[in-house]
């Protein structure tokens, strides 16, 4: 056999990307402003803390650089993954920074995508549908809760349907082998915690959301990962805030969801304003480490649920 032909065969056998195997793995991310994401990417020179809590600081600081090394290239530029695609209200591309509420921010999607990309041989697609200041009691209200269906529940379904119906147009590298809706991530709760009556019905509304989405998407055992609303950390004392956290954990403990729905504790990820780019506690003080850790915990919890390695 001629050397050139032999080398060509080797290239064909071994050069194909591992993620090209099997159906596209699709994950839907939804919620309000903290699923949008307020984690600051760049160091703001106006901040007096030297940039603590920004992603740029975290990838350079000796204490955290190793943990964040997978997010940057050798030249220091931000890594863009071609094995993980993301669509967020019209923004699309390979997973990287800039898919938070604004292009200068990150949300949980950032590390969710890195964890899922590392865990799957198949191509991964994240569909993110999140809007600031939205409630579950009204804006995302699921059909099973009765009354008027929330407009953002309907819009979420519409976006997911449109993306899945136009995968090849949105992502030309799609191989056409089909897709599998493989998981749902939910990070929301601040606005429902504003009024006690809304807190009291949150558990039932969230359980209905899970059941209605499973029915809508025809995946009756769809794995779900819920990040609790741990703003304020372990020092949180407001009963309405603690009530939302309790309700979110309670949904995951329901017998009907056993082994397929998980709640993720986030209070330990809260960072003080002195350690962060901002003082907006309801946006996790804009701390990129917090959003990174939330995404990391959510993704790993979901993988545990489905038994992925």
Buried (B, 14 or more C-beta within 10 A) or exposed (E): EEEEEEEEEEEEEEEEEEBEEBEBBBBBBBBBBBBBBBBBBBBBEEBEBEBBBBBBBBBBBEEBEEBBEBBBEEEEEBBEBEBBBBBBBEEBBBBBBBBBBEEBBBBBBBBBBBBBBBBBEBBBBBBBBBBBEBBBBBBBBBBBBEEEBBBBBEBBBEBBEEBBEEBEEBBEEBBEEEBEBBBBBBBBBBBBBEEEEBBBBBBBBBBBBBBBBBBBBEBEEBBBBBBBBBBBBEEBEEEBBBBBBBBBBBBBEEEEBEEBBBBBBBBEBBBBBEBBBBEBBBBBBBBBBBBBBBBBBBBBBBBEBEEBE
